[in-house]
């Protein structure tokens, strides 16, 4: 449970929807604190949180199948407004005496919905608008005391309500951008129905977090693995604000970084920000560990193990450090603990400093663990950090090791660095650069025949990947201008000796992932 200055909150029970995080984000965007908790949380624990409202998220299960995630019935007796979304609506309907059954046909995508007059959830909205459906089952009979709030052509109970108990159910997803007026629907719930106050402010959060870290660390020291990315950088500045020179940052140069990244990190954090920084130059150790490996998971494990070994060697030099600082953010917390938090599948593990040797028994300090990525950037701006750093696109923990398909060698790394820096230089010229989630180059284990001048070439192929996303849970490929793609291709082929062909990746997530490995 988060302990900040007293503020109103909305609790979200996670039933495994890929959109659960979006619900939390949409609420926080309106300056109300939201937190995602396990679906099997007890009513007593919910009472301790004292939320102004509860939301039951969507999920991939059918409520009537064996082992489907349920709910502590006592939550319905707490007198707290409840909004069930998709699976959450079906679960609430079933638990309160209604009936759920498989739909005659699955309803997925944009659907026009007709709203019945006189309900708070859709106050101020038109009689008809488009919503995003994603369900196979549907409510066939609503519980006693409920009324119909909206219908669609395939769903007679697209939205329902029990005004006396302040229970609301919607079969669609208001949190996704495809639902018209989704933000207003969420606003109506949290403000008009739950009567929450908009008191979630990052300036207050910073003050509370700094004081919390001071109390946690006391007079001890903290060692932090600094990657140069947004999360660990903001965590480092926050910790430095709390404990000053008792923070010791370690940057591991694994030889798999972006072009000249090690030098840039040293310049920014040691010289400009005055942090105590140790740079461990360990490229050759990583290349040796990767020798002969071509399977993605084997490479990830080799990189992770080597990172821990190098980091541990450096950390042992700080004999008075009792704490380990990490830039863990809220999506990491949710995704890494789904075995407890909810029934979703984990696609990839996260690359934080874990599995340290027994002699390094650190207590964790994770100042950002309650924030989403956009909130982390906002905190950085309040702290006065440079836009150049805060607007950096995400970079995978294993670095270029998962952007070089097949075996990783020093030669291939240098080739990809030179290709990728040219991608970055050209994309940064676009007026919408800050709205692009991620753009990068991938080196493929494919050589093709080419002609340069009068000479035949047989060199590598480079793929360009660019995606638009809100939180990396889903992503669509960026429609980069043809002119930009042409310049990128020409620059790589003409300026990077060893690559003679460039292709553009136009797959979305899902079914693809953002990174190739």
Residue pairs with C-beta under 8 A, 6 or more apart in sequence:
1 48
1 49
2 33
2 35
2 370
3 212
4 33
4 204
4 205
4 208
5 204
5 208
7 33
7 197
7 199
7 200
7 204
8 32
8 33
8 51
8 52
8 194
8 196
8 197
8 199
9 32
9 33
9 34
9 35
9 49
9 50
9 51
9 52
9 196
10 27
10 32
10 33
10 34
10 35
10 51
10 52
10 53
10 54
10 55
10 190
10 194
10 196
11 34
11 35
11 37
11 46
11 49
11 51
11 53
11 54
11 55
12 20
12 23
12 24
12 34
12 35
12 36
12 37
12 54
12 55
12 57
13 37
13 38
13 39
13 41
13 54
13 55
13 56
13 57
13 71
13 88
14 20
14 36
14 37
14 38
14 39
14 57
14 334
14 338
14 341
14 342
14 344
15 39
15 56
15 57
15 58
15 59
15 61
15 69
15 87
15 88
15 91
15 342
15 343
16 39
16 57
16 58
16 59
16 60
16 61
16 69
16 87
16 338
16 342
16 343
16 344
17 57
17 58
17 59
17 60
17 85
17 86
17 87
17 173
17 344
18 344
18 473
18 474
19 57
19 58
19 173
19 175
19 176
19 473
20 36
20 57
20 58
20 334
20 342
20 344
21 36
21 330
21 331
21 334
21 372
21 471
21 473
22 175
22 176
22 470
22 471
22 473
23 34
23 55
23 57
23 85
23 175
23 186
24 34
24 35
24 36
24 330
24 372
25 175
25 372
25 374
25 470
25 471
26 174
26 175
26 182
26 183
26 186
27 33
27 34
27 186
27 190
28 34
28 200
28 372
28 375
29 183
30 183
30 186
30 187
30 190
30 191
30 198
31 198
31 199
31 200
31 201
32 52
32 190
32 196
32 197
32 198
32 199
32 200
33 199
33 200
35 49
35 370
36 57
36 330
36 334
36 341
37 45
37 49
37 341
38 340
38 341
38 342
39 56
39 57
39 59
39 69
39 70
39 71
39 342
39 343
40 69
40 70
40 72
41 72
42 72
42 74
43 72
43 73
43 74
43 75
43 77
43 78
44 74
46 54
46 72
46 75
46 78
46 80
47 78
51 80
52 80
52 81
52 190
52 194
52 195
52 196
53 80
53 81
53 82
53 83
53 189
53 190
53 193
53 194
53 196
54 75
54 80
54 81
54 82
54 83
55 82
55 83
55 84
55 85
55 88
55 189
56 71
56 82
56 83
56 84
56 85
56 87
56 88
56 89
56 91
56 92
57 85
57 86
57 87
57 88
57 342
58 85
58 86
58 87
58 88
58 134
58 173
59 69
59 86
59 87
59 88
59 342
59 343
60 87
60 343
60 344
61 68
61 69
61 87
61 343
62 68
62 100
62 102
62 136
62 137
63 87
63 90
63 91
63 94
63 100
63 137
64 94
64 100
64 101
64 137
69 91
69 342
69 343
70 91
70 95
71 91
71 92
71 95
73 95
75 82
76 82
76 92
76 95
76 96
76 165
76 167
80 166
81 166
81 167
81 168
81 189
81 193
81 194
82 92
82 166
82 167
82 168
83 121
83 168
83 169
83 170
83 189
83 193
84 90
84 91
84 92
84 93
84 167
84 168
84 169
84 170
85 170
85 172
85 173
85 174
85 175
86 134
86 135
86 170
86 171
86 172
86 173
87 135
88 169
89 139
89 160
89 169
89 170
89 171
90 100
90 135
90 137
90 138
90 139
90 169
90 171
92 167
92 169
93 99
93 100
93 139
93 142
93 143
93 146
93 157
93 160
93 169
94 100
96 143
96 144
96 146
96 162
96 167
97 143
97 144
98 139
98 140
98 141
98 142
98 143
98 146
99 139
99 140
99 141
100 137
100 138
100 139
100 140
101 137
101 138
101 140
102 136
102 137
102 138
103 135
103 136
103 137
103 138
103 154
103 155
104 154
105 154
106 135
106 136
107 133
107 134
107 135
107 136
107 138
107 152
107 154
107 155
108 133
108 134
108 135
109 132
109 133
109 134
109 178
110 130
110 131
110 132
110 133
110 178
111 130
111 131
111 132
111 133
111 152
111 153
111 154
111 155
111 158
111 172
112 128
112 129
112 130
112 131
112 152
112 153
113 128
113 129
113 130
113 131
113 150
113 151
113 152
113 158
113 159
113 172
114 127
114 128
114 150
114 151
114 152
115 122
115 125
115 126
115 127
115 128
115 129
115 149
115 150
115 159
116 147
116 148
116 149
116 150
116 151
117 127
119 147
119 149
119 159
119 161
119 163
120 161
120 163
120 188
120 192
120 193
121 149
121 159
121 161
121 168
121 170
121 185
121 188
121 189
121 193
122 149
122 150
122 159
122 185
122 188
123 188
123 192
124 184
124 188
125 181
125 184
125 185
126 181
129 180
129 181
130 178
130 179
130 180
131 152
131 158
131 172
131 173
131 174
131 178
131 179
131 180
131 182
132 172
132 173
132 176
132 178
132 179
133 152
133 155
133 171
133 172
133 173
134 173
135 171
138 154
138 155
138 157
138 171
139 157
139 160
139 169
139 171
142 148
142 157
142 160
143 162
145 162
145 164
145 165
146 160
146 161
146 162
146 167
146 169
147 160
147 161
147 162
147 163
148 156
148 157
148 159
148 160
149 158
149 159
149 160
149 161
149 168
149 170
150 158
150 159
150 170
151 157
151 158
152 158
152 171
155 171
157 169
157 171
158 170
158 171
158 172
159 168
159 169
159 170
159 171
159 172
160 168
160 169
161 167
161 168
161 169
162 168
166 193
168 189
168 193
170 185
172 179
173 179
173 182
174 181
174 182
174 183
174 185
174 186
175 182
175 186
176 182
179 185
190 196
191 198
202 375
202 378
202 379
202 382
203 382
205 371
205 379
206 238
206 379
206 382
206 383
209 238
209 367
210 238
210 241
210 242
213 238
213 239
213 242
213 243
213 365
213 367
214 242
214 243
216 323
216 363
216 365
217 242
217 243
217 246
217 323
217 365
219 246
220 246
220 320
220 321
220 322
220 323
221 243
221 246
221 247
221 248
221 318
221 320
221 321
221 322
221 323
222 239
222 243
222 246
222 247
222 248
222 321
222 323
222 324
222 325
222 365
223 248
223 249
223 250
223 315
223 318
223 321
223 323
223 324
223 325
223 362
224 232
224 235
224 236
224 239
224 247
224 248
224 249
224 250
224 324
224 325
224 326
225 232
225 249
225 250
225 251
225 252
225 311
225 324
225 325
225 326
225 352
225 353
226 232
226 233
226 236
226 249
226 250
226 251
226 265
226 269
226 275
226 277
227 233
227 251
227 327
227 395
227 397
228 251
228 257
228 261
228 264
228 265
229 327
229 392
229 394
229 395
230 373
230 376
230 377
230 380
230 389
230 390
230 392
230 394
231 327
231 328
231 329
231 368
231 373
231 376
232 326
232 327
233 269
233 327
233 380
233 385
233 389
234 327
234 368
234 376
234 377
234 379
234 380
234 383
234 385
234 390
235 325
235 326
235 327
235 366
235 367
235 368
236 247
236 249
236 269
236 275
236 325
236 327
237 273
237 380
237 383
237 385
238 367
238 368
238 379
238 383
239 247
239 325
239 365
239 367
240 247
240 273
240 275
241 383
245 276
247 275
247 276
247 325
248 276
248 278
248 318
248 321
249 269
249 275
249 276
249 277
249 278
250 277
250 278
250 280
250 311
250 314
250 315
251 262
251 265
251 266
251 269
251 277
251 278
251 279
251 280
252 280
252 282
252 307
252 310
252 311
252 314
253 262
253 279
253 280
253 281
253 282
253 283
254 282
254 283
254 286
254 303
254 306
254 307
254 310
254 399
255 282
255 283
255 284
255 286
255 287
255 410
255 413
256 283
256 286
256 303
256 398
256 399
256 400
256 401
256 408
256 413
257 399
257 400
257 417
258 395
258 399
258 400
258 417
258 420
258 421
258 424
259 417
259 418
259 420
259 421
262 279
262 281
265 277
265 279
266 277
266 279
268 386
268 389
269 275
269 277
270 276
270 277
278 314
278 317
280 310
280 311
280 313
280 314
282 306
282 310
283 410
285 306
285 309
285 310
286 303
286 306
286 401
287 408
287 409
287 410
289 302
289 303
289 305
289 306
290 299
290 302
290 303
290 401
290 407
290 408
290 409
291 407
292 407
293 299
293 302
293 407
293 408
294 406
294 407
294 445
296 402
296 517
299 398
299 401
299 402
299 408
299 517
300 398
300 401
300 402
300 517
303 397
303 398
303 399
303 401
304 351
304 355
304 397
304 398
307 353
308 353
308 354
308 355
308 356
308 357
311 353
311 356
312 356
312 357
312 360
315 321
315 324
315 356
315 360
316 359
316 360
321 362
322 362
322 363
323 362
323 363
323 364
323 365
324 353
324 356
324 362
324 363
324 364
324 365
325 364
325 365
325 366
325 367
326 352
326 353
326 364
326 365
326 366
327 352
327 366
327 368
328 350
328 352
328 366
328 368
328 369
329 368
329 369
329 371
329 372
329 373
329 376
330 368
330 369
330 370
330 371
330 372
331 372
331 373
331 471
331 472
331 473
332 350
332 352
332 369
333 369
334 341
335 344
335 346
335 347
335 350
336 346
336 349
336 350
338 344
338 345
338 346
347 513
348 513
350 397
351 396
351 397
351 398
352 397
356 362
368 376
368 379
371 379
372 471
373 394
373 471
377 390
377 391
380 389
380 390
381 387
381 390
391 434
393 436
393 437
393 438
393 439
393 440
394 437
394 438
394 472
396 402
396 403
396 515
400 408
400 413
400 416
400 417
400 420
401 408
402 515
402 516
402 517
403 416
403 420
403 440
403 441
403 442
403 443
403 515
403 516
403 517
404 412
404 413
404 416
404 442
404 443
405 442
405 443
405 444
405 445
405 516
405 517
406 445
407 445
412 443
415 443
415 460
415 496
415 498
415 499
416 441
416 442
416 443
416 462
418 495
418 496
419 441
419 443
419 462
419 492
419 496
419 499
420 440
420 441
422 488
422 491
422 492
422 495
422 496
423 439
423 440
423 441
423 464
423 488
423 492
424 439
426 484
426 487
426 488
426 491
427 433
427 436
427 439
427 466
427 480
427 484
427 488
429 484
430 436
430 480
430 481
430 484
435 468
436 466
436 467
436 468
436 478
437 467
437 468
437 469
437 470
437 472
437 475
437 514
438 465
438 466
438 467
438 469
438 514
439 464
439 465
439 466
439 467
439 478
439 480
440 464
440 465
440 466
441 462
441 463
441 464
441 465
441 492
442 462
442 463
442 464
442 465
442 505
442 516
443 460
443 462
443 499
444 460
444 461
444 462
444 463
446 460
446 461
447 458
447 459
447 460
447 461
448 458
448 459
448 461
448 500
448 501
449 456
449 457
449 458
450 456
450 457
450 458
450 459
450 493
450 500
450 501
451 457
452 493
452 500
457 500
458 500
459 498
459 499
459 500
459 501
460 498
460 499
460 500
460 501
461 499
461 500
461 501
461 502
461 503
462 492
462 496
462 499
462 501
462 502
462 503
463 502
463 503
463 504
463 505
463 516
464 485
464 488
464 502
464 503
464 504
464 505
465 477
465 505
465 514
465 515
465 516
466 477
466 478
466 480
466 505
467 475
467 476
467 477
467 478
467 508
467 509
467 514
468 475
468 476
468 477
468 478
469 475
469 476
469 509
469 514
472 514
474 508
474 509
474 510
475 508
475 509
475 514
476 508
476 509
477 505
477 506
477 507
477 508
480 504
485 504
488 502
489 502
492 499
492 502
493 499
493 500
493 501
493 502
505 512
505 516
